[in-house]
């Protein structure tokens, strides 16, 4: 029986470009994985317990899956997604898996289908398509394998050839699981990343209490501007002690500000008192991006800016299920004007690294590539989230390379909660890049030896260098 994935997946259909892409991919497909930004749970690597069942592993935590099913009328409760108030949801993993399998056809043509087919075939040895009639057999096969020691998190980490993976924790996290990993003696490299949204965004739920907690755990007076900034510096140093090389900022926009010390202190005081002025709250977020960039200049953490998502677009779903339930929607995003205050402050710093991401593809050629193509501090993150797809990756290369080149980008990161899909996502990215490079060679725009060197850079070296790993 033929496998679920074709060896020439995402390459040109025929001709010289196909042959070149095959050669390029053969040279990089087995390189170690650098996963410098993601959302896998450090608890998995700390405890190294078997994953519970196929549904909990592949369906329940993956918003790529349940947002599609929800759009077709499948209730989140029926997919085992827990509610904030503890009201009942489906707990039978076989029922969840069967419901998923019955609707698997909905993913035809999507990147999710590519990842899942890759996981089924290459991780679990399944070459039969998933549907209602095969659901039980697939479930039994996967469930049996998950009980084996070689399918525990650390074994899979090693099997996936992951050299390093970064998780992402909030500023108030005690990093206990990272401590457990470090103390265990296991050699797998799992580092954290500093995500301070809950203590820099006045619109984040519980913001005032979060600042109180930040003060408690740092011993800094977060009722004052100076104490608040010192608390961030202390937390950043704490995260660095657990391997962090980056911070991450998921702001609604890329807007920055560069207020005087006195104006920033006055603004903080108003925010700390609970200002409900939307303009002040936006300005505070903008100022804090610049403050974080200045701290990165001082402490060396790579700064990632992930703007442009209207988070939790459905208040009904947010109130019932909470964050990260598929209702984060891309919005138009300005970078040229928005980043200027930050860039006026630190944009020419050669030792500072700020990685920009976008959900607004119209900004690639018009704004992002020209900015990264001249400011030493800026680099472009890969096609992200909704555009983490073959088409999105191709558009990214086509629209940024002409102005920013390859070396003002940072390779690929998988940005996933779905641990088993990490090799699949990296393979898709490597294939798309090999196909793009092969086309440049076939069009006589790039020498073949340069393409082989670039293929390695894009798959491995650029991410390792950009994230200082």
Steps between C-alpha positions, in 0.01 A plus 500: 500500500629850416578727791297804599777742395683511166882520490473798262250685717503877426769476230457604137296253297778423252819617335827635629341680796365167627843333474674790676240511779545129561878543531468800730252325727712185517785711634302661786208273587689333785645815657420548868191705585545841657165594654564847645142604568200287589239409756562138591454424868828471696316266736515233230881496496524543878280205598554290185170321550318323215264721302149407618320405176476594130227760559687685775819488298376603155155659526410668828797743530517600132305814407581441131281191526210609713451841338434325167263251658322776693451694175307197371275477803691264729478621861825553689350310792465196273873522423595489868594868525462591867276784616597770746204432725559125510178408320506153342685428175570176314755293691497178296814521285364247251189711447714811446726314257206354310341844462831637374544213252146542367583861415859448381391572142456866602878539505551412132753740346599657833841500670340323795430205270866495390622498861254237619560265208873530566447421870277200427741350248845588632438489873234231531560297182143547371462507122122467484300827469318616812121501478198369688559138394869497600466708817494210745796319342708817497408576860602152614832517314591841641380421853711184512811683380454778754542247780850412384805664655628608159189719459548694822580872462877477551535205264298682232708815555809295420334309216390829341866608508416819688820680595324765707140603564375818664174503690326828588408592856331805650692746713339365819585135433724335760665282230473196726486260206814648352669453836384136506645448150829660600527297819411171331832462320328442164706648219212628286525877468172670595515874567235757589406838350378809685137592414400808706161579339308446826703771673543752217153505343242689709222317312627159611260343749613552859765757400508687833519178701769376263713805580449436870617142450799618296600716795459213745721257311774752424499708818474812282250780556276463194299796622777722360632531146861435603404199711282362223784517248739343750254214548514430127878504503503256787255262330691515175817403687311215669377372162853525360617277784274230352642538152281775357655677203187689393196693611165494321238772470150432368365854484187594303707739285865579430454852637796628703574819694808662648384730777726696730567342838268747669218446249537122519486511879189719494334264251585197712350663807172557317497145367583359843203686645277324245462750218213411269619742230557283192760741360705480817484124505616479137779747572617295797522185286691699239743635757558156645609359163772763492591432863530130423720579199729711719521214751587262216777735395635474855449132583527339155160332482375480143169688473211347308201719408186309402240771430184526296265243650158597626508261792186321618279655231192318630418617854262208541770241432754691710266520799416131477832344400770764554800590286646322198184335375530585132342845508815707452458678164763686290467877463664766283827605661722805450873468560672800338337766716428269794861390553665835436523612866663169594731510198599860570608375842673168426457413130864561409637276776702227329501267802123520555274246329128577453304241303181624336204278417178589324154369426457776239669373185439831320777644717771259379626682191371846591627528860668203666757406238615861445529555877695179563703570187660807656465509882776288662281411799217350296446151360190343347335203665359230270147473369296468818181342630232531231776525239703204632410319179665415168332795329579734789865394506531550123341844521738591782807410294369664184405827672795545736806359325526774238548768770617326818681206343525169683738607773267755658259214572529243778422164342196317631332452836198278548317706766290199600330336797473177301824320587463204257462738204836673548694280251215531250495878521877526457488260206233711328711814552814330371317370194354841417839667533666232288235547230552878511877469476469242221291745299766770539766254377284388208446864405878558515466748787696293751790256468425146609781498756352818652158333516644208698664742742179703535288190553706416806490859623121519472442160658744526789769766525299823480263406782785385721691822439204741521377356831852470639462129559 
